Amino acid sequence: MSLGAAEEGSEKEIHIPAEINWEMLDKSKFFFLGAAMFSGVSAGLYPVVLIKTRQQVAQSELSAMRTGYSILRNEGFRALYRGVGTSLMGTVPARALYMGALEVTKSYVGTATVRLGFPDATAAAIANAAAGLSAAVAAQLVWTPVDVVSQRLMCQSGKASMCRYTNGVDVFRQIMRTDGVRGLYRGFGLSILIYAPSNAVWWASYSAAQRTVWDGVCSYLSKKNNENGNGDVAYKPDSKTVMAVQGISAAMAGGASALITMPLDTIKTRLQVLEGGEEKHGPTVRQTFRNLVKEGGLMACYRGLGPRWASMSMSATTMITTYECLKRLSAKNQEAL
Protein backbone atom coordinates (compact mmCIF):
# COMPACT_ATOMS: atom_id res chain seq x y z
CA MET A 1 0.00 0.00 0.00
CA SER A 2 2.72 2.51 0.94
CA LEU A 3 4.43 3.17 -2.35
CA GLY A 4 1.42 2.41 -4.45
CA ALA A 5 -0.69 4.85 -2.49
CA ALA A 6 1.99 7.48 -2.70
CA GLU A 7 2.16 7.05 -6.43
CA GLU A 8 -1.58 7.21 -7.01
CA GLY A 9 -2.20 10.05 -4.54
CA SER A 10 0.49 12.40 -5.82
CA GLU A 11 -0.54 15.22 -8.13
CA LYS A 12 3.06 15.85 -9.19
CA GLU A 13 4.78 14.18 -12.12
CA ILE A 14 6.92 11.82 -10.09
CA HIS A 15 6.61 8.16 -10.99
CA ILE A 16 7.26 5.96 -7.97
CA PRO A 17 7.58 2.17 -8.47
CA ALA A 18 4.31 0.35 -7.80
CA GLU A 19 3.71 -1.54 -4.57
CA ILE A 20 4.11 -5.33 -4.70
CA ASN A 21 1.22 -6.94 -2.84
CA TRP A 22 0.74 -10.44 -1.41
CA GLU A 23 -0.80 -11.91 -4.56
CA MET A 24 2.21 -10.86 -6.66
CA LEU A 25 4.78 -12.71 -4.52
CA ASP A 26 6.41 -16.10 -5.05
CA LYS A 27 5.79 -17.31 -1.48
CA SER A 28 8.56 -19.95 -1.30
CA LYS A 29 11.17 -17.51 -2.58
CA PHE A 30 9.79 -14.77 -0.32
CA PHE A 31 10.16 -16.80 2.89
CA PHE A 32 13.46 -18.48 1.95
CA LEU A 33 15.21 -15.26 0.94
CA GLY A 34 13.59 -13.42 3.84
CA ALA A 35 14.98 -15.88 6.39
CA ALA A 36 18.50 -15.51 4.99
CA MET A 37 18.44 -11.72 4.60
CA PHE A 38 16.89 -10.91 7.98
CA SER A 39 19.18 -13.34 9.80
CA GLY A 40 22.12 -11.39 8.41
CA VAL A 41 20.61 -8.06 9.48
CA SER A 42 19.84 -9.36 12.98
CA ALA A 43 23.37 -10.70 13.40
CA GLY A 44 24.85 -7.35 12.35
CA LEU A 45 22.80 -5.39 14.88
CA TYR A 46 23.14 -7.91 17.71
CA PRO A 47 25.99 -6.19 19.65
CA VAL A 48 23.94 -2.98 19.93
CA VAL A 49 20.97 -4.95 21.28
CA LEU A 50 23.23 -6.72 23.79
CA ILE A 51 24.66 -3.43 25.08
CA LYS A 52 21.14 -1.99 25.40
CA THR A 53 20.04 -5.06 27.37
CA ARG A 54 23.03 -4.83 29.72
CA GLN A 55 22.23 -1.18 30.40
CA GLN A 56 18.60 -1.95 31.17
CA VAL A 57 19.38 -4.57 33.81
CA ALA A 58 22.32 -2.68 35.38
CA GLN A 59 21.86 -1.47 38.95
CA SER A 60 23.41 1.92 38.14
CA GLU A 61 23.57 4.34 35.23
CA LEU A 62 26.34 3.60 32.71
CA SER A 63 26.69 5.01 29.21
CA ALA A 64 26.54 2.83 26.13
CA MET A 65 30.19 3.54 25.30
CA ARG A 66 31.37 2.60 28.78
CA THR A 67 29.17 -0.50 28.81
CA GLY A 68 30.57 -1.65 25.47
CA TYR A 69 34.15 -0.89 26.51
CA SER A 70 33.67 -2.77 29.79
CA ILE A 71 32.38 -5.84 27.94
CA LEU A 72 35.29 -5.80 25.49
CA ARG A 73 37.90 -5.28 28.23
CA ASN A 74 36.56 -7.83 30.73
CA GLU A 75 34.88 -10.43 28.54
CA GLY A 76 36.34 -10.05 25.06
CA PHE A 77 34.82 -9.43 21.64
CA ARG A 78 32.92 -12.73 21.59
CA ALA A 79 30.83 -11.55 24.55
CA LEU A 80 29.11 -9.04 22.23
CA TYR A 81 27.62 -12.02 20.40
CA ARG A 82 26.70 -14.13 23.42
CA GLY A 83 23.33 -15.77 22.67
CA VAL A 84 23.35 -14.83 18.99
CA GLY A 85 22.83 -18.46 17.90
CA THR A 86 19.68 -18.79 19.97
CA SER A 87 18.44 -15.44 18.73
CA LEU A 88 19.00 -16.34 15.07
CA MET A 89 17.24 -19.70 15.48
CA GLY A 90 14.15 -17.80 16.60
CA THR A 91 14.51 -15.11 13.93
CA VAL A 92 13.56 -17.43 11.07
CA PRO A 93 10.12 -18.63 12.31
CA ALA A 94 9.37 -15.29 13.99
CA ARG A 95 10.14 -13.31 10.82
CA ALA A 96 8.18 -15.78 8.70
CA LEU A 97 5.11 -15.26 10.89
CA TYR A 98 5.69 -11.51 10.94
CA MET A 99 6.05 -11.15 7.15
CA GLY A 100 3.15 -13.46 6.39
CA ALA A 101 0.76 -11.72 8.80
CA LEU A 102 1.97 -8.30 7.64
CA GLU A 103 1.42 -8.86 3.93
CA VAL A 104 -1.86 -10.78 4.22
CA THR A 105 -3.40 -8.21 6.58
CA LYS A 106 -2.14 -5.27 4.53
CA SER A 107 -3.56 -6.76 1.33
CA TYR A 108 -7.02 -7.56 2.73
CA VAL A 109 -7.45 -4.44 4.85
CA GLY A 110 -6.10 -2.22 2.08
CA THR A 111 -8.60 -3.64 -0.41
CA ALA A 112 -11.46 -3.35 2.08
CA THR A 113 -10.72 0.29 3.00
CA VAL A 114 -10.47 1.33 -0.65
CA ARG A 115 -13.83 -0.34 -1.36
CA LEU A 116 -15.36 1.51 1.58
CA GLY A 117 -14.44 4.76 -0.12
CA PHE A 118 -11.51 5.91 2.01
CA PRO A 119 -9.00 8.23 0.30
CA ASP A 120 -5.77 6.52 -0.77
CA ALA A 121 -3.67 8.14 1.97
CA THR A 122 -6.14 7.14 4.71
CA ALA A 123 -6.56 3.63 3.30
CA ALA A 124 -2.76 3.18 3.24
CA ALA A 125 -2.40 4.36 6.85
CA ILE A 126 -5.21 2.08 8.10
CA ALA A 127 -3.88 -0.93 6.19
CA ASN A 128 -0.33 -0.42 7.42
CA ALA A 129 -1.46 0.09 11.02
CA ALA A 130 -3.60 -3.05 11.00
CA ALA A 131 -0.81 -5.03 9.33
CA GLY A 132 1.75 -3.90 11.91
CA LEU A 133 -0.59 -4.81 14.75
CA SER A 134 -1.34 -8.34 13.52
CA ALA A 135 2.30 -9.00 12.54
CA ALA A 136 3.59 -8.05 16.00
CA VAL A 137 1.10 -10.32 17.78
CA ALA A 138 1.92 -13.26 15.49
CA ALA A 139 5.70 -12.84 15.83
CA GLN A 140 5.62 -12.58 19.64
CA LEU A 141 4.21 -16.11 19.90
CA VAL A 142 7.65 -17.31 18.82
CA TRP A 143 9.86 -14.38 19.72
CA THR A 144 9.02 -14.03 23.43
CA PRO A 145 10.52 -17.43 24.45
CA VAL A 146 13.54 -16.79 22.22
CA ASP A 147 13.92 -13.32 23.74
CA VAL A 148 13.80 -14.70 27.29
CA VAL A 149 16.48 -17.30 26.55
CA SER A 150 18.80 -15.04 24.52
CA GLN A 151 18.57 -12.18 27.04
CA ARG A 152 19.56 -14.52 29.88
CA LEU A 153 22.67 -15.41 27.86
CA MET A 154 23.36 -11.74 27.09
CA CYS A 155 23.36 -10.81 30.77
CA GLN A 156 24.82 -13.86 32.48
CA SER A 157 28.12 -12.10 33.16
CA GLY A 158 26.39 -9.03 34.55
CA LYS A 159 25.38 -8.36 38.13
CA ALA A 160 21.77 -9.26 37.36
CA SER A 161 22.50 -12.96 36.85
CA MET A 162 22.68 -15.35 39.79
CA CYS A 163 23.85 -18.35 37.74
CA ARG A 164 25.76 -19.19 34.60
CA TYR A 165 24.43 -20.96 31.53
CA THR A 166 26.41 -23.04 29.08
CA ASN A 167 24.16 -22.40 26.08
CA GLY A 168 20.60 -21.73 24.97
CA VAL A 169 19.50 -25.31 25.62
CA ASP A 170 20.77 -25.04 29.21
CA VAL A 171 18.81 -21.81 29.71
CA PHE A 172 15.69 -23.46 28.31
CA ARG A 173 16.03 -26.47 30.61
CA GLN A 174 16.58 -24.34 33.73
CA ILE A 175 13.61 -22.11 32.97
CA MET A 176 11.36 -25.11 32.32
CA ARG A 177 12.55 -26.77 35.53
CA THR A 178 11.93 -23.74 37.73
CA ASP A 179 9.01 -21.92 36.07
CA GLY A 180 7.68 -24.20 33.33
CA VAL A 181 6.22 -22.84 30.11
CA ARG A 182 5.05 -19.76 31.99
CA GLY A 183 8.70 -18.82 32.52
CA LEU A 184 9.37 -18.85 28.78
CA TYR A 185 6.50 -16.44 28.24
CA ARG A 186 7.42 -14.07 31.06
CA GLY A 187 6.74 -10.56 29.77
CA PHE A 188 4.54 -11.82 26.89
CA GLY A 189 1.62 -9.55 27.79
CA LEU A 190 3.96 -6.59 28.16
CA SER A 191 5.62 -7.46 24.83
CA ILE A 192 2.23 -7.38 23.12
CA LEU A 193 1.46 -4.10 24.89
CA ILE A 194 4.75 -2.67 23.57
CA TYR A 195 5.12 -4.12 20.10
CA ALA A 196 1.53 -4.36 18.88
CA PRO A 197 0.66 -0.63 19.13
CA SER A 198 4.29 0.26 18.42
CA ASN A 199 4.20 -1.66 15.14
CA ALA A 200 0.82 -0.20 14.26
CA VAL A 201 2.15 3.33 14.86
CA TRP A 202 5.42 2.52 13.09
CA TRP A 203 3.86 1.25 9.87
CA ALA A 204 1.27 4.03 9.78
CA SER A 205 4.03 6.59 10.45
CA TYR A 206 6.23 5.00 7.81
CA SER A 207 3.46 5.34 5.24
CA ALA A 208 2.86 8.98 6.17
CA ALA A 209 6.60 9.75 6.31
CA GLN A 210 7.10 8.39 2.81
CA ARG A 211 4.41 10.67 1.46
CA THR A 212 5.97 13.65 3.23
CA VAL A 213 9.45 12.87 1.93
CA TRP A 214 8.22 12.29 -1.63
CA ASP A 215 6.29 15.56 -1.50
CA GLY A 216 9.51 17.27 -0.46
CA VAL A 217 11.44 15.62 -3.29
CA CYS A 218 8.74 16.60 -5.76
CA SER A 219 8.64 20.22 -4.56
CA TYR A 220 12.43 20.44 -4.80
CA LEU A 221 12.43 19.06 -8.35
CA SER A 222 9.60 21.37 -9.43
CA LYS A 223 11.44 24.39 -8.04
CA LYS A 224 14.67 23.30 -9.71
CA ASN A 225 12.94 22.76 -13.07
CA ASN A 226 11.23 26.15 -12.87
CA GLU A 227 14.54 27.87 -12.15
CA ASN A 228 16.05 26.14 -15.16
CA GLY A 229 13.05 27.05 -17.32
CA ASN A 230 12.10 23.42 -17.92
CA GLY A 231 8.59 23.60 -16.44
CA ASP A 232 7.01 20.48 -14.99
CA VAL A 233 9.10 17.56 -16.18
CA ALA A 234 8.16 13.96 -15.39
CA TYR A 235 10.67 12.32 -13.12
CA LYS A 236 11.19 8.62 -12.49
CA PRO A 237 13.46 8.06 -9.47
CA ASP A 238 16.10 5.36 -9.71
CA SER A 239 16.42 2.50 -7.24
CA LYS A 240 18.96 4.37 -5.08
CA THR A 241 16.59 7.32 -4.64
CA VAL A 242 13.69 5.02 -3.77
CA MET A 243 15.81 3.18 -1.19
CA ALA A 244 17.02 6.47 0.29
CA VAL A 245 13.45 7.72 0.74
CA GLN A 246 12.40 4.41 2.28
CA GLY A 247 15.40 4.46 4.63
CA ILE A 248 14.81 8.04 5.79
CA SER A 249 11.11 7.34 6.35
CA ALA A 250 11.90 4.17 8.30
CA ALA A 251 14.45 5.95 10.50
CA MET A 252 11.95 8.70 11.31
CA ALA A 253 9.30 6.15 12.31
CA GLY A 254 11.76 3.94 14.21
CA GLY A 255 13.26 6.74 16.29
CA ALA A 256 9.87 8.00 17.41
CA SER A 257 8.71 4.48 18.26
CA ALA A 258 11.85 3.86 20.38
CA LEU A 259 11.26 6.99 22.45
CA ILE A 260 7.60 6.22 23.11
CA THR A 261 8.02 2.57 24.10
CA MET A 262 11.36 2.77 26.00
CA PRO A 263 10.01 2.62 29.61
CA LEU A 264 7.89 -0.45 28.89
CA ASP A 265 10.78 -2.13 27.07
CA THR A 266 13.08 -1.59 30.07
CA ILE A 267 10.51 -3.13 32.43
CA LYS A 268 9.95 -6.05 30.04
CA THR A 269 13.68 -6.74 29.77
CA ARG A 270 14.08 -6.81 33.56
CA LEU A 271 11.10 -9.13 33.94
CA GLN A 272 12.61 -11.55 31.44
CA VAL A 273 16.19 -11.45 32.73
CA LEU A 274 16.17 -10.97 36.50
CA GLU A 275 15.78 -13.98 38.73
CA GLY A 276 12.69 -14.25 40.88
CA GLY A 277 14.44 -14.48 44.26
CA GLU A 278 11.80 -15.29 46.84
CA GLU A 279 9.05 -14.83 44.28
CA LYS A 280 8.13 -18.14 42.68
CA HIS A 281 7.30 -16.67 39.30
CA GLY A 282 9.58 -13.65 39.38
CA PRO A 283 8.81 -10.00 40.13
CA THR A 284 5.64 -8.33 38.91
CA VAL A 285 5.46 -5.33 36.59
CA ARG A 286 4.67 -3.04 39.55
CA GLN A 287 7.57 -4.38 41.62
CA THR A 288 9.97 -4.02 38.70
CA PHE A 289 8.87 -0.44 38.10
CA ARG A 290 9.26 0.43 41.78
CA ASN A 291 12.77 -1.06 41.86
CA LEU A 292 13.76 0.98 38.82
CA VAL A 293 12.47 4.22 40.35
CA LYS A 294 14.29 3.48 43.62
CA GLU A 295 17.55 2.92 41.73
CA GLY A 296 17.54 6.04 39.61
CA GLY A 297 14.18 7.78 39.51
CA LEU A 298 11.94 7.87 36.45
CA MET A 299 14.96 8.37 34.17
CA ALA A 300 16.08 4.85 35.08
CA CYS A 301 13.27 3.67 32.78
CA TYR A 302 15.19 5.25 29.91
CA ARG A 303 18.46 3.41 30.51
CA GLY A 304 19.72 2.13 27.18
CA LEU A 305 17.73 4.72 25.20
CA GLY A 306 20.75 5.69 23.11
CA PRO A 307 21.53 2.15 21.90
CA ARG A 308 17.83 1.35 21.52
CA TRP A 309 17.22 4.53 19.52
CA ALA A 310 20.25 3.74 17.34
CA SER A 311 19.29 0.07 17.10
CA MET A 312 15.67 0.74 16.16
CA SER A 313 16.57 3.48 13.68
CA MET A 314 19.31 1.41 12.04
CA SER A 315 17.19 -1.72 12.22
CA ALA A 316 14.16 0.05 10.75
CA THR A 317 16.22 1.56 7.93
CA THR A 318 18.02 -1.70 7.17
CA MET A 319 14.93 -3.86 7.60
CA ILE A 320 12.67 -1.80 5.37
CA THR A 321 15.20 -1.47 2.55
CA THR A 322 15.93 -5.19 2.85
CA TYR A 323 12.21 -5.93 2.98
CA GLU A 324 11.38 -3.87 -0.10
CA CYS A 325 14.34 -5.45 -1.93
CA LEU A 326 13.12 -8.90 -0.84
CA LYS A 327 9.65 -8.24 -2.23
CA ARG A 328 11.08 -7.19 -5.60
CA LEU A 329 13.32 -10.25 -5.74
CA SER A 330 10.33 -12.47 -4.85
CA ALA A 331 7.87 -10.96 -7.34
CA LYS A 332 6.44 -13.49 -9.78
CA ASN A 333 6.60 -11.16 -12.78
CA GLN A 334 9.99 -9.46 -12.72
CA GLU A 335 9.48 -7.84 -16.15
CA ALA A 336 6.48 -5.87 -14.88
CA LEU A 337 8.51 -4.07 -12.18
C-alpha positions as CSV (number, residue, x, y, z in Angstrom):
1,M,0.0,0.0,0.0
2,S,2.7,2.5,0.9
3,L,4.4,3.2,-2.3
4,G,1.4,2.4,-4.4
5,A,-0.7,4.8,-2.5
6,A,2.0,7.5,-2.7
7,E,2.2,7.0,-6.4
8,E,-1.6,7.2,-7.0
9,G,-2.2,10.1,-4.5
10,S,0.5,12.4,-5.8
11,E,-0.5,15.2,-8.1
12,K,3.1,15.9,-9.2
13,E,4.8,14.2,-12.1
14,I,6.9,11.8,-10.1
15,H,6.6,8.2,-11.0
16,I,7.3,6.0,-8.0
17,P,7.6,2.2,-8.5
18,A,4.3,0.4,-7.8
19,E,3.7,-1.5,-4.6
20,I,4.1,-5.3,-4.7
21,N,1.2,-6.9,-2.8
22,W,0.7,-10.4,-1.4
23,E,-0.8,-11.9,-4.6
24,M,2.2,-10.9,-6.7
25,L,4.8,-12.7,-4.5
26,D,6.4,-16.1,-5.0
27,K,5.8,-17.3,-1.5
28,S,8.6,-19.9,-1.3
29,K,11.2,-17.5,-2.6
30,F,9.8,-14.8,-0.3
31,F,10.2,-16.8,2.9
32,F,13.5,-18.5,2.0
33,L,15.2,-15.3,0.9
34,G,13.6,-13.4,3.8
35,A,15.0,-15.9,6.4
36,A,18.5,-15.5,5.0
37,M,18.4,-11.7,4.6
38,F,16.9,-10.9,8.0
39,S,19.2,-13.3,9.8
40,G,22.1,-11.4,8.4
41,V,20.6,-8.1,9.5
42,S,19.8,-9.4,13.0
43,A,23.4,-10.7,13.4
44,G,24.9,-7.4,12.3
45,L,22.8,-5.4,14.9
46,Y,23.1,-7.9,17.7
47,P,26.0,-6.2,19.6
48,V,23.9,-3.0,19.9
49,V,21.0,-4.9,21.3
50,L,23.2,-6.7,23.8
51,I,24.7,-3.4,25.1
52,K,21.1,-2.0,25.4
53,T,20.0,-5.1,27.4
54,R,23.0,-4.8,29.7
55,Q,22.2,-1.2,30.4
56,Q,18.6,-2.0,31.2
57,V,19.4,-4.6,33.8
58,A,22.3,-2.7,35.4
59,Q,21.9,-1.5,38.9
60,S,23.4,1.9,38.1
61,E,23.6,4.3,35.2
62,L,26.3,3.6,32.7
63,S,26.7,5.0,29.2
64,A,26.5,2.8,26.1
65,M,30.2,3.5,25.3
66,R,31.4,2.6,28.8
67,T,29.2,-0.5,28.8
68,G,30.6,-1.6,25.5
69,Y,34.1,-0.9,26.5
70,S,33.7,-2.8,29.8
71,I,32.4,-5.8,27.9
72,L,35.3,-5.8,25.5
73,R,37.9,-5.3,28.2
74,N,36.6,-7.8,30.7
75,E,34.9,-10.4,28.5
76,G,36.3,-10.1,25.1
77,F,34.8,-9.4,21.6
78,R,32.9,-12.7,21.6
79,A,30.8,-11.5,24.5
80,L,29.1,-9.0,22.2
81,Y,27.6,-12.0,20.4
82,R,26.7,-14.1,23.4
83,G,23.3,-15.8,22.7
84,V,23.4,-14.8,19.0
85,G,22.8,-18.5,17.9
86,T,19.7,-18.8,20.0
87,S,18.4,-15.4,18.7
88,L,19.0,-16.3,15.1
89,M,17.2,-19.7,15.5
90,G,14.2,-17.8,16.6
91,T,14.5,-15.1,13.9
92,V,13.6,-17.4,11.1
93,P,10.1,-18.6,12.3
94,A,9.4,-15.3,14.0
95,R,10.1,-13.3,10.8
96,A,8.2,-15.8,8.7
97,L,5.1,-15.3,10.9
98,Y,5.7,-11.5,10.9
99,M,6.1,-11.1,7.2
100,G,3.1,-13.5,6.4
101,A,0.8,-11.7,8.8
102,L,2.0,-8.3,7.6
103,E,1.4,-8.9,3.9
104,V,-1.9,-10.8,4.2
105,T,-3.4,-8.2,6.6
106,K,-2.1,-5.3,4.5
107,S,-3.6,-6.8,1.3
108,Y,-7.0,-7.6,2.7
109,V,-7.4,-4.4,4.9
110,G,-6.1,-2.2,2.1
111,T,-8.6,-3.6,-0.4
112,A,-11.5,-3.4,2.1
113,T,-10.7,0.3,3.0
114,V,-10.5,1.3,-0.6
115,R,-13.8,-0.3,-1.4
116,L,-15.4,1.5,1.6
117,G,-14.4,4.8,-0.1
118,F,-11.5,5.9,2.0
119,P,-9.0,8.2,0.3
120,D,-5.8,6.5,-0.8
121,A,-3.7,8.1,2.0
122,T,-6.1,7.1,4.7
123,A,-6.6,3.6,3.3
124,A,-2.8,3.2,3.2
125,A,-2.4,4.4,6.8
126,I,-5.2,2.1,8.1
127,A,-3.9,-0.9,6.2
128,N,-0.3,-0.4,7.4
129,A,-1.5,0.1,11.0
130,A,-3.6,-3.1,11.0
131,A,-0.8,-5.0,9.3
132,G,1.8,-3.9,11.9
133,L,-0.6,-4.8,14.8
134,S,-1.3,-8.3,13.5
135,A,2.3,-9.0,12.5
136,A,3.6,-8.0,16.0
137,V,1.1,-10.3,17.8
138,A,1.9,-13.3,15.5
139,A,5.7,-12.8,15.8
140,Q,5.6,-12.6,19.6
141,L,4.2,-16.1,19.9
142,V,7.7,-17.3,18.8
143,W,9.9,-14.4,19.7
144,T,9.0,-14.0,23.4
145,P,10.5,-17.4,24.5
146,V,13.5,-16.8,22.2
147,D,13.9,-13.3,23.7
148,V,13.8,-14.7,27.3
149,V,16.5,-17.3,26.6
150,S,18.8,-15.0,24.5
151,Q,18.6,-12.2,27.0
152,R,19.6,-14.5,29.9
153,L,22.7,-15.4,27.9
154,M,23.4,-11.7,27.1
155,C,23.4,-10.8,30.8
156,Q,24.8,-13.9,32.5
157,S,28.1,-12.1,33.2
158,G,26.4,-9.0,34.5
159,K,25.4,-8.4,38.1
160,A,21.8,-9.3,37.4
161,S,22.5,-13.0,36.9
162,M,22.7,-15.3,39.8
163,C,23.8,-18.3,37.7
164,R,25.8,-19.2,34.6
165,Y,24.4,-21.0,31.5
166,T,26.4,-23.0,29.1
167,N,24.2,-22.4,26.1
168,G,20.6,-21.7,25.0
169,V,19.5,-25.3,25.6
170,D,20.8,-25.0,29.2
171,V,18.8,-21.8,29.7
172,F,15.7,-23.5,28.3
173,R,16.0,-26.5,30.6
174,Q,16.6,-24.3,33.7
175,I,13.6,-22.1,33.0
176,M,11.4,-25.1,32.3
177,R,12.6,-26.8,35.5
178,T,11.9,-23.7,37.7
179,D,9.0,-21.9,36.1
180,G,7.7,-24.2,33.3
181,V,6.2,-22.8,30.1
182,R,5.1,-19.8,32.0
183,G,8.7,-18.8,32.5
184,L,9.4,-18.8,28.8
185,Y,6.5,-16.4,28.2
186,R,7.4,-14.1,31.1
187,G,6.7,-10.6,29.8
188,F,4.5,-11.8,26.9
189,G,1.6,-9.6,27.8
190,L,4.0,-6.6,28.2
191,S,5.6,-7.5,24.8
192,I,2.2,-7.4,23.1
193,L,1.5,-4.1,24.9
194,I,4.7,-2.7,23.6
195,Y,5.1,-4.1,20.1
196,A,1.5,-4.4,18.9
197,P,0.7,-0.6,19.1
198,S,4.3,0.3,18.4
199,N,4.2,-1.7,15.1
200,A,0.8,-0.2,14.3
201,V,2.1,3.3,14.9
202,W,5.4,2.5,13.1
203,W,3.9,1.2,9.9
204,A,1.3,4.0,9.8
205,S,4.0,6.6,10.4
206,Y,6.2,5.0,7.8
207,S,3.5,5.3,5.2
208,A,2.9,9.0,6.2
209,A,6.6,9.8,6.3
210,Q,7.1,8.4,2.8
211,R,4.4,10.7,1.5
212,T,6.0,13.6,3.2
213,V,9.5,12.9,1.9
214,W,8.2,12.3,-1.6
215,D,6.3,15.6,-1.5
216,G,9.5,17.3,-0.5
217,V,11.4,15.6,-3.3
218,C,8.7,16.6,-5.8
219,S,8.6,20.2,-4.6
220,Y,12.4,20.4,-4.8
221,L,12.4,19.1,-8.3
222,S,9.6,21.4,-9.4
223,K,11.4,24.4,-8.0
224,K,14.7,23.3,-9.7
225,N,12.9,22.8,-13.1
226,N,11.2,26.1,-12.9
227,E,14.5,27.9,-12.1
228,N,16.0,26.1,-15.2
229,G,13.1,27.0,-17.3
230,N,12.1,23.4,-17.9
231,G,8.6,23.6,-16.4
232,D,7.0,20.5,-15.0
233,V,9.1,17.6,-16.2
234,A,8.2,14.0,-15.4
235,Y,10.7,12.3,-13.1
236,K,11.2,8.6,-12.5
237,P,13.5,8.1,-9.5
238,D,16.1,5.4,-9.7
239,S,16.4,2.5,-7.2
240,K,19.0,4.4,-5.1
241,T,16.6,7.3,-4.6
242,V,13.7,5.0,-3.8
243,M,15.8,3.2,-1.2
244,A,17.0,6.5,0.3
245,V,13.5,7.7,0.7
246,Q,12.4,4.4,2.3
247,G,15.4,4.5,4.6
248,I,14.8,8.0,5.8
249,S,11.1,7.3,6.4
250,A,11.9,4.2,8.3
251,A,14.5,5.9,10.5
252,M,11.9,8.7,11.3
253,A,9.3,6.2,12.3
254,G,11.8,3.9,14.2
255,G,13.3,6.7,16.3
256,A,9.9,8.0,17.4
257,S,8.7,4.5,18.3
258,A,11.8,3.9,20.4
259,L,11.3,7.0,22.5
260,I,7.6,6.2,23.1
261,T,8.0,2.6,24.1
262,M,11.4,2.8,26.0
263,P,10.0,2.6,29.6
264,L,7.9,-0.4,28.9
265,D,10.8,-2.1,27.1
266,T,13.1,-1.6,30.1
267,I,10.5,-3.1,32.4
268,K,10.0,-6.0,30.0
269,T,13.7,-6.7,29.8
270,R,14.1,-6.8,33.6
271,L,11.1,-9.1,33.9
272,Q,12.6,-11.6,31.4
273,V,16.2,-11.4,32.7
274,L,16.2,-11.0,36.5
275,E,15.8,-14.0,38.7
276,G,12.7,-14.2,40.9
277,G,14.4,-14.5,44.3
278,E,11.8,-15.3,46.8
279,E,9.0,-14.8,44.3
280,K,8.1,-18.1,42.7
281,H,7.3,-16.7,39.3
282,G,9.6,-13.7,39.4
283,P,8.8,-10.0,40.1
284,T,5.6,-8.3,38.9
285,V,5.5,-5.3,36.6
286,R,4.7,-3.0,39.5
287,Q,7.6,-4.4,41.6
288,T,10.0,-4.0,38.7
289,F,8.9,-0.4,38.1
290,R,9.3,0.4,41.8
291,N,12.8,-1.1,41.9
292,L,13.8,1.0,38.8
293,V,12.5,4.2,40.3
294,K,14.3,3.5,43.6
295,E,17.6,2.9,41.7
296,G,17.5,6.0,39.6
297,G,14.2,7.8,39.5
298,L,11.9,7.9,36.4
299,M,15.0,8.4,34.2
300,A,16.1,4.8,35.1
301,C,13.3,3.7,32.8
302,Y,15.2,5.2,29.9
303,R,18.5,3.4,30.5
304,G,19.7,2.1,27.2
305,L,17.7,4.7,25.2
306,G,20.7,5.7,23.1
307,P,21.5,2.1,21.9
308,R,17.8,1.3,21.5
309,W,17.2,4.5,19.5
310,A,20.2,3.7,17.3
311,S,19.3,0.1,17.1
312,M,15.7,0.7,16.2
313,S,16.6,3.5,13.7
314,M,19.3,1.4,12.0
315,S,17.2,-1.7,12.2
316,A,14.2,0.0,10.8
317,T,16.2,1.6,7.9
318,T,18.0,-1.7,7.2
319,M,14.9,-3.9,7.6
320,I,12.7,-1.8,5.4
321,T,15.2,-1.5,2.5
322,T,15.9,-5.2,2.9
323,Y,12.2,-5.9,3.0
324,E,11.4,-3.9,-0.1
325,C,14.3,-5.5,-1.9
326,L,13.1,-8.9,-0.8
327,K,9.7,-8.2,-2.2
328,R,11.1,-7.2,-5.6
329,L,13.3,-10.2,-5.7
330,S,10.3,-12.5,-4.9
331,A,7.9,-11.0,-7.3
332,K,6.4,-13.5,-9.8
333,N,6.6,-11.2,-12.8
334,Q,10.0,-9.5,-12.7
335,E,9.5,-7.8,-16.1
336,A,6.5,-5.9,-14.9
337,L,8.5,-4.1,-12.2
